[in-house]
Amino acid sequence: MVRLRSSQVPTARILAGKPHADALLEELAPLAKELHPSLTIVQVGNDSASNTYIGKKIDAAEKIGITARHLRLHEDISLVSLIDEIESLNDDPDVDGYIIQLPLPDHLWDSFDRIVEMIHPDKDVDGFTAENFGDMALRGGAEFLPPATAAGVVRLLQAENIAIAGKHVVIVGRSNLVGKPLALMLLNRDATVTVCHSRTEDLGAITRTADILVSAVGQPGLITADMVKDGAVVVDIGTTHLDGKLTGDVDFDAVSTKASAITPVPGGVGPLTVACLLKNVVDAAQC
């Protein structure tokens, strides 16, 4: 973190996700209690950070009446055996939705696309499948079971009354999990979207044109104050465990003196990611 000089006074409004996540969960609770939906979280291995995230998902699910199951698989499981587990979940009428918790062990990463292909679209509450992903680009921009982090960003902007239509949004990061689906969701809401990535030349020249700047890379300190336009809205989705703390992509202290609004890490988009995942579970239960 950069220590603020006396001349650097934070001016940015803090975009905290928890109040909006709590509001969404409260909205979902009556329907969840009526439908009794179920969520299965498939974890391969025993990654400590994943265990923390899974615990938060299960706690939030159970509070609103969603039955959550943590399916632990050995880290050495073969691709064939993992696909067998996925097919079993596809066929189980008691499973409304499931997710494959990331990261996967190294021996499965190269087969991730094949793993995703095996997930039934109606149970794909992570929004990974080609059918659900494609719905965002086709069919009038339908967003059935959208990726939860992207949906969380959109919900946060809308809940904070931040205009999207006509604004220039720059997204740093082009992953299938966040960057690409978020770009589609913002295009569906009439934003002008630029997506940057590791091969982008002169990144700062592009980010300085953004009315809304989103970083989803996982590289602490990537976005510095000189890369941000005065008055921009800055959304930090990057998460890295650094020295025992969760750290975002944005130099929060320095950028807070230039931005009009900014998300903290932790406490920004994260709570809404969980809430939007659970919304997908409730929606899947109504299929």
N, C-alpha and C positions, 0 to 999 in steps of 0.2 A: 504494500500500500504506500502511496505517496502522501507524505504529511502535508497538510494544507498550509501555505504561507498566510500571513496575516491579510494579504490582499486578495486571497482566494476565498471567497465566501460562497458556500453551496447555495445554489438557486433552484436546483431541480426539485420537482415534486417527486416523492418516492412512491413508486407503483408497487404496493404490497399485494401479493396474490392471495393471501390467506382469507381476508374478508370476503372476497368474491368466490373463493373455493367453498367457504362455509355456506354462502348463500346458495350455491349450486347444489351442494349436498343436502341442504335443507329442502330444496325444491324437489330433489330426487327421492327423498325418504318415503313419502306416502306411496309412491308408485312402486318403490322397491319392496316395501312391506306387503303390498298387494300381490306382486308378481313372484316374490321369493326367487330372484335371479341368483345364478351361481357363477363364480369366477374361479378358474384354475390358473395358477401361476407355475409355469414349468421352469425349474432352475437346474441347469447342468453344472455340477460342481458346487463349490461353497465359497464363492467370492464374498468377502466381508462387506464391501460397499453394496453389493446386490442384496445381501441379507437385510441391510438397513432399509433400502428402498422397498423391498418386499414387505417388511414389517409395517411400514407406513401405509401401503396399499391395503393390507389385510385389516389393519385397525380402522381405516376410514370406511372400508366396505362393510365391516360388521356393525359399525355404528349406525348405518342407515338401512340395515336389513338385507345386505347381500351376503350370501354364503361364500366364503373365500377358502380355497384349498391350496396349500403349498406342496407341489409335487416335486420332490427332490430326486434327481437322477445322478448317477455316479459320473464323475468328470471324464472317465474313460469310455463312456457309452459310445457304441458305434453309430454311424449314421443310420444304418438299417434299423437298429433298435429304437433310435429316437423317432424315426418316421413311424414305426409301429405304435409308439406312444401317441403320436399326433393323430394317427388314424383312429385309435381307440377313443380319443377325445372327440373327434369328428362324429363318431357313431354313438356317443353317449348322450341320450336325451336329457340327462340331468345336468349337462354342462352347457350353459348358455353362451359363455365366452371364455377364451383362454389366451394367454400370452406366453411367448418364449422370452424369458428374462435374459437380457443381454448384460455383459458380454458372454459369448460362448467360448469354450476352450478352443485352442488354436486348431486342433484337428477337424473342427466342424465349421470354422469360419468360411473356408473355401466353398462349402456346400450350402451356404446360407440361403442363396436364391432357391435352391431345390427344396430346402426346408420350408421356406415361405410358400412355395407352390403347393405344398401339401395341406396347408391350413384352409379349412372351409371358410369361404368369405363371410357367411352369416355368423361365424363365431370368432372372426378376426377383429377382436376389440383393440388391437394395436394399430389397425389400419395398414398392415404390411402388404396385403395381397394385391395383385395387379387389378383385380376387379374393383376393389374398394378404392384403390389409388386412382384408377382410371375414371371412376365416377366423378372425381373432383375436376377432371379436365373435360369430361364429356357429359352427356345427359343434363345439360343446363347447369353444370356445376353442382350436382347433387353431392352431398357430403355425408354419406352413410358410414358410420364408424371411421371417422377421420383420425389420423395419428394424434395422440392425446396432447403432445407438447405443442404442435402447431395449433390445434384447437384451443389450447390454453392461452397462447399468445393472442389469438383473435379475440377470445372472450375477454381477456384483460384489457385490451385496447378499447373494445366496445363498452365495457363496464366503466372505464375511466373517461368515457366521452371523448376519446381521441379520434379525430377524423381520419378515415382511411381512404375514402373515395377521392381520387384526384391527387393524392399525395405520392411523392417518390419514396419508395421503400427500398433500401439496400439491405440485402441479406448476405452475410458473410458465412459461407458454409453451404454445400450443395448435397448434403446427405439425403438418402431416401427416407430417413427417419424424421428429419426436421426441415432442412433447407428447401428441398423440392416441394414437399406438400404445403409448407407455409407459403411459398411463392404462389402456388395455385390458389390457395384459399384467399390470399390477398388480391390476386387478379380477379377472382370471383366477386370481390367487393370493390372493384373499380380502382384499385391502386395501380400505379406504374411501378413495376418491380424490376430491379437489377439484382442478379445473383452473382456473387464473387466467390472465388475459391483459391486454392493454392497456386494456380497458374496465372492469376490475375496480376497484371502489371500496374504498378503505382496504385496500390489499394487505397491509400489515403486520399488521392485525388477523387476517387469515386465515392468513398464514404462521406466526404465533406459535402456532397450534393444531396445527401439523404434528409428528408423530412422525418422519416422514421428509420433508425438504424438498428438492425438486429444482428447479433453475433452468436453463432452456434458452432464453434470450432473446438473448444476445449483447450485453449492456449492462453494461460494467464498473462495479462498485460498486453494482449494483442491490440486492443483498441485504446489508444491514448487520446488525450484532450485535443491535440492538433489534428486529429482525424475526424473530429466531430464539428458539424456546423452549429453556430450559436442558435439555441432554441430548439434543437432537434430532440425528438423522443428516442431514447436509447433503451433497447430491450436486450438484456444479457441472458442467453440461454446456456452459455458455456459452463461446464462444471468440471473442476479438477480438484482432486484432493492434494493439497500442498501444505506441508508442515502440520498435518493433522487438522487442517481446516478446509472447508469447501470454498473454492475460489472461482470467480467467473472470468470471462475474457476481457472485461472492461476495467480500466483503471478508474475505479468508482469515485474516489475522492476528487481527482482532477477533473474527470468528465462531468461530475455533478456541478461544477462551477460554470459549465457552458450549456448543458442540456436543459430543456424545459421540464422534462420528466425522465425518470430512470428506474429500472428495476434493480433491486439488490440481489445478491447471491450470498447466502441462501435467502429464501423468503419472497422471491419474485414470482417467476413462472412456475416453479416447482410444485407448490400446493395445487395450482390449477391443473397441472399435468395429471395428478392423481385424481382430482375430481372429474376431469373430462374422460379419463379412462373408465371411471365408474358410470358415467353417463352412457358411454358406449355399451357397457354391460347391461344396463337397464334397457337400452334401445334394442340390443341383440335379443333380449328375452321376449321382445314383442314381435319378433320375426315370424 
